[in-house]
Amino acid sequence: MPTVLRLNKQWIAALVIITLILVSSFFFSGRQAQPPAIPLPIVEIESYWPSPVERAVCKPKIYVYEASKDFQVPESVQDGRCDESNYNSEIILHRQLTDPNSNINKLYVTKNPEEATFFYIPFFGSCYLYNCWSKNEWKWTERCDVDELYVDPMMNMVINEYPYWNKTQGRTHIMVHPMDQTFTYYKHNELFQPAVFLKTVGDKRRKWMHRHRYHRDIVIPSATRLIHHLRYNPEDYVTTEGHPKTGTRTIFALFQGCCTTVGPEDEYSNGIRSLFHKTFAKYPGYEIGDVITDLEYADKLAHAKYGLSPMGWTLDTTRIWEFMAFGVVPVVIADGIIEPFEFDVDWDSFVVRVRRDEVHRLDEILRGIDDKTYEYKRRKLWEYGRRVGLEMDAWHFIVRELCRIQGINQPENLQLGY
Ligand SMILES: *[C@@H]1O[C@H](CO)[C@@H](O)[C@H](O)[C@H]1NC(C)=O
């Protein structure tokens, strides 16, 4: 009995000491004592950004001109040669408008130009030139009389055969310029300058200011060979939650692209890609190399955590749209880029940005992202980011921008259900 009593006394003494330590740590280390921060309450939707895409800024009616077969790029060329092109957004967006079975057609298109707010010019200049180049040994300076045979008759129809262009001096008209040099390929571009341009390259640098018309240009997603030409369906590779159907995302960072010979001083990619091919390619978890087969690439996309999106000749990269469609968190390395629909899409919630002067620290930066932050970005990408693609909600986002450019604020619910 006395032993037990003595033990009890020892236990009590120990307890007192432990309590003293705890109490003193409470007083001396403020941090430990603080309760954890709790997430802020949800606010009313009007005070929140970005808005759900179905809450439209306005719901305009769009009239689509029909171009005469005499000068329009033949359908056989549109469906043939141009289908493989990354510049195919002009045709994809046009098809979405004109296909009577598409929701875009049902929501926005009118056959009556009198009631239209906007007018779509079916200008497929990139297809015209892409086809021209393909027949001229890819000589990029070749034009195949695009101004005389295509720009002039198209704009003649729009300006002279209908009264709508003159009503607003062209400001309600929209056309797509999906190539690097946008409208500057055409000598007669002054004919269509008043229109709103949809373009895939957005660049804030001084160098290309003459290619971006502030508040007159809308940056849109670009087409990709894998998704829009070969019609790979990410759902064949990833689950509805965006996880790979087999295995896990074991590739830490993926980049398959040009050019293994690029040097740090080169203009191409501002030298960024030299660090990829010469340095990071050797790091564990990095899959970096030249272009590979589509089948191989799709499989890698499904198994990659981060997708490296460095600038090339221009700031945008087509591969970002493949990353996003497959749930790969993009690492954007393109200082000065204007991403599509920045007024409606919170890019920073689902991409990682690394500036050029920090690319040498790429591995340190990416490894420093904790699991919760990665998962937050991955979810935002899967639930919102990937919806921006051409094959998904691009038109809804374009329309939001059009409403703003025209100063129309007439909110309407599109009833998209998400
Ligand atoms: C629109 O204005 C131009 C320039 O003034 C003119 O040449 C053209 O005929 C006008 N179009 C129509 C349909 O009246």
The ligand as an SDF file (V2000), in Angstrom:
LIG
                    3D

 14 14  0  0  0  0  0  0  0  0999 V2000
  -21.1060   52.5800  -96.3460 C   0  0  0  0  0  0  0  0  0  0  0  0
  -20.2340   53.6770  -96.4050 O   0  0  0  0  0  0  0  0  0  0  0  0
  -19.2960   53.6200  -97.4840 C   0  0  0  0  0  0  0  0  0  0  0  0
  -18.3590   54.7860  -97.3440 C   0  0  0  0  0  0  0  0  0  0  0  0
  -19.0670   55.9570  -97.1670 O   0  0  0  0  0  0  0  0  0  0  0  0
  -20.0360   53.5830  -98.8100 C   0  0  0  0  0  0  0  0  0  0  0  0
  -19.1340   53.4970  -99.8660 O   0  0  0  0  0  0  0  0  0  0  0  0
  -20.9680   52.3890  -98.8150 C   0  0  0  0  0  0  0  0  0  0  0  0
  -21.7260   52.3540  -99.9890 O   0  0  0  0  0  0  0  0  0  0  0  0
  -21.8870   52.4150  -97.6240 C   0  0  0  0  0  0  0  0  0  0  0  0
  -22.6480   51.1970  -97.5830 N   0  0  0  0  0  0  0  0  0  0  0  0
  -23.9590   51.1450  -97.7650 C   0  0  0  0  0  0  0  0  0  0  0  0
  -24.5940   49.8120  -97.7030 C   0  0  0  0  0  0  0  0  0  0  0  0
  -24.6150   52.1460  -97.9550 O   0  0  0  0  0  0  0  0  0  0  0  0
  1  2  1  0
  1 10  1  0
  2  3  1  0
  3  4  1  0
  3  6  1  0
  4  5  1  0
  6  7  1  0
  6  8  1  0
  8  9  1  0
  8 10  1  0
 10 11  1  0
 11 12  1  0
 12 13  1  0
 12 14  2  0
M  END
$$$$
